[in-house]
Amino acid sequence: MVTQKTDSKWNQERIELFDGEAEIKKRPNSPTWYYNQWISSEQKYDQFSLRTKSRVDAIEKAKARYKENLVKTSNGEKVFTVS
């Protein structure tokens, strides 16, 4: 897990999980943490709000989402549904 403070106007803090396969970010204008993961099989980012202000809770929720996505992709299922 790598933690970085960034000078970017979009990210205040960034934490890499699973050797950079997924990350959580905190934006300067929001107290909430956000999740971000590239799904290469679908050529899309899985991005959403973790709906927590707590860093520890954000990491736990992100790890759970990463594992869900890993199971789906390894079983040949799609992460994103057609809407």
N, C-alpha and C positions, 0 to 999 in steps of 0.2 A: 504494500500500500504506500503510495507516494502522495504526499500533501504538498501543494504549491500555492503560495500567495501569488496572485497575478496582478499585473498592471493594466490589464485589459479593461476597457469600459464595460464589457459584458459579463465578466466573471471576476468576482472578488476572491473566491477561493475554489480550488479544484483538487479533488482526491481521485487518484487512479486506483482501480481495483482489478484484481486478477491480471496482473502484468499489463495493464493498459487496455484490456479488452472492454472494460466498462469504466465509467467515471461518474462522479457526482459533482455538481457545481453549485455554488451559491452566488447569486447575482447581487450586485451592490444595491439595487433598488428594492430588494425583496428579502425577507428573513427566511424564506423557504428554500429547501434544498431541491435540486433537480437531477434526474437520472438521464444518462445518455449512453447508448450502446449501438455500435454498427452491426447490423445483421447482414453479413455478406451474401448469404444465399438469396436474400430478397432485395439487396442493394438499397436498403433504407436504414435510417436511424430509429431506434426505439427511444423516444424521448417523452418524459412526463414529469410532473411535479410529484415529489415524494410526500408532500403535505405534512412536513414536519420542520420544526426549527432546530431540533436536536441533531447534532452531528452523529452521535452514536446510533440513534434510531434510523437516520438516513442511511448509514452504512449497512445496517441490518436489513432494511427494506431493499436496498440496492442488491445486496448479495442474494436475497431470496428471488428477486426478479431475474437476475443473471442466471441463476440455477434453473428457473422455469424456462427461460429462453433456450438454455443449453439442452435441456431435455427435449423440448419441442423440435429443435433443429436436428438433434441426433436421431430422433424418431421419424424424420422426414416431414413433420408437420410444419405448417406456416405459423409464424409468429403473428402476422397481421392478417386480419380477415378482410374479405372483399366487401366493401360497403356500397 
